[in-house]
Amino acid sequence: MQQTADALWEVTEPEIFGLDHYLSSANAPDVEEDVRLCIKSGSRMMVLDCSVLSYMTGAGARAILNIARTMRDAGGNLFVKGLKGQPRDIFSACGLDLIVPSADNLENVSALSA
């Protein structure tokens, strides 16, 4: 019996998406597109790993907001982890902390998504 492509492709939850050292207008569109592809592939729980993120602009914050909207529209959940320093300040100043839950570790993600 031959398996379909859907049966061969299984998304393990949560999907961890690591961000680079910066998130700005230079790379935000690429990050958004990569996440959209993950969502199209079936991901419904995603964690943006911001542990190495050291700089974020308003364009980066807008990208995270767009990602959160896209995930919500797909019926999924988006979380962030590892925010610190300037990116955490921008995240809070823009009110993203009210929209996108933060999780310090993956055990917290399961509790937040329930």
PEDAUR-V174573 format. One record per pair of residues at least 6 apart in sequence whose ideal C-beta (glycine too) atoms are under 6 Angstrom apart, sorted by the first residue. I is the first residue (numbers start at 1). J is the second residue. If there is no record, write none. Layout:
i->{I/I}
j->{J/J}
This chain:
i->{11/11/13/14/14/14/15/15/15/16/16/17/17/18/19/19/21/21/22/23/23/24/24/24/25/28/28/28/31/32/32/35/39/44/45/45/45/46/47/47/47/48/49/49/50/50/50/51/53/55/56/56/61/61/64/68/68/68/71/77/78/79/79/79/80/80/81/83/91/101/103/103}
j->{42/43/45/45/47/109/38/43/46/47/49/46/48/49/50/53/52/54/55/56/60/57/59/60/59/59/60/63/63/63/66/67/74/76/76/77/113/78/79/81/109/80/81/82/80/82/83/82/87/86/87/90/90/94/96/78/99/100/78/113/100/101/103/109/100/102/103/91/97/112/109/112}
